[in-house]
Amino acid sequence: MSIIGGLLAFVGIIGSIVIWIMTLVKCFKAGETLWGVLTIFFPIVGLIWLFVRKHAKLGVYWIIAGILAAIGYGMVLAPLINKGMQDGMHAMPPQ
């Protein structure tokens, strides 16, 4: 499961980075330098800009990429958290 999760996380992160760069290009080409600079530091601003400027399709793709990354991270981390909790249960002193 963690291999599939790692692949999902990788695809989601790469997709998010590519869409972030595409958003930056669109912002600066539209002549909206402030939005572009804010998008560099706060990517959520770029997502808002996409929906405000009627580029909703690209915004939806960005959200889907983020969801893929989150699912992938969850699939990678869930077994580790479960194992840590089980090991912690054995290490607890009796009451």
Secondary structure as GFF3:
##gff-version 3
##sequence-region A 1 95
A	DSSP	alpha_helix	2	29	.	.	.	ID=ss1
A	DSSP	alpha_helix	33	41	.	.	.	ID=ss2
A	DSSP	alpha_helix	43	52	.	.	.	ID=ss3
A	DSSP	alpha_helix	56	91	.	.	.	ID=ss4
###
